Amino acid sequence: MSPALTTPLTLHPEESTALLASSYLPWTSLSTLENFSPTQRHPSQLASSESSKKADTQPPPPEPSTNYALGSKKPNASERRSSLRMSSLSTSSRMIDSVPSRFNSPLPSSNPSVSRPTTEHKPRPYHPNLRPLPSPHQPHCLAKDRLRLWVPVSPSARTSHPSSPDRISETALNRILEVIGASWADSTKELYGTGLLVFHFHCDLNDISEHERCPVSHTALLAFLSSCVGAYSGSTISNYAAGIHAWHLLHGHPWTVDQNKLKLTLQGASHLAPRSSKRPKRPPMTINNIKTI
């Protein structure tokens, strides 16, 4: 009897493939790969991180309240804002105090270092035919200083009652006079001062009180200008009227004179001016005269 033939056991290809050992990891889904992190943490670490996130999202603890006295209430928002505003104002005031002020600087005219001729410090005596009555309101001074130093008796519109809170100091008033007076040249102020002297002399002769001289009525002014017609030129009378107007303006008094009547009066004064105040016309200057010179 012949030995039976033995054939090696062969597996089906599919079965053999399933039995093969694989060294790769099993297939996972795409969502699992996306959530995969190369650094895996312990569950205790995850719990601690979650608690720290919650702590970060919690609101900050309230500020400790200030202990107020018994019976006092806590200031509201408007009171706190007002206190902050007051503190800022005090800070700004301290900053302003530290900066040198540029107000009330010395004026060039009042600077004692400015040299002036010695002849200007002493005024000349009045003309015998033009001497006003003594008055504390019209001191004897230079002609160019009469607009400022001859103060009207009537109170100025710039001054107020002593008890008024908006009362201007005497120093501020004097500074106003100096600044406004600087708008006119010295020659103009001398001419206006001469007209002011003539006006006060006329008022003394006609018993016009100092209260009626400023503010002056248009009747009193026209009477003064009409009395000068025939002795002075039209331009001189116009300068006298301008000087009285400047005197009112400088000391803050209203000018209530009718301008139409004043204009007609000055025109009439120019037509009625004396011939001695007008010079005859001279022949024109020719080229031969210029060559001769």
Secondary structure, DSSP 8 states (H G I E B T S, - for coil): ------------HHHHHHHS---S-----HHHHHT--SS---HHHHHHHHHHHHHHHS-----------TT-----HHHHHHHHHHHHHHHHHHHHHHS---TT---GGG-TTS---GGGSS-----TTS-----TTS-S--GGGHHHHS--SS--TT---TT-TT---HHHHHHHHHHHHTTS-HHHHHHHHHHHHHHHHHHHHTT--GGGTTTT-HHHHHHHHHHHBTTB-HHHHHHHHHHHHHHHHHTT------HHHHHHHHHHHHHT--GGGS--------HHHHHH-
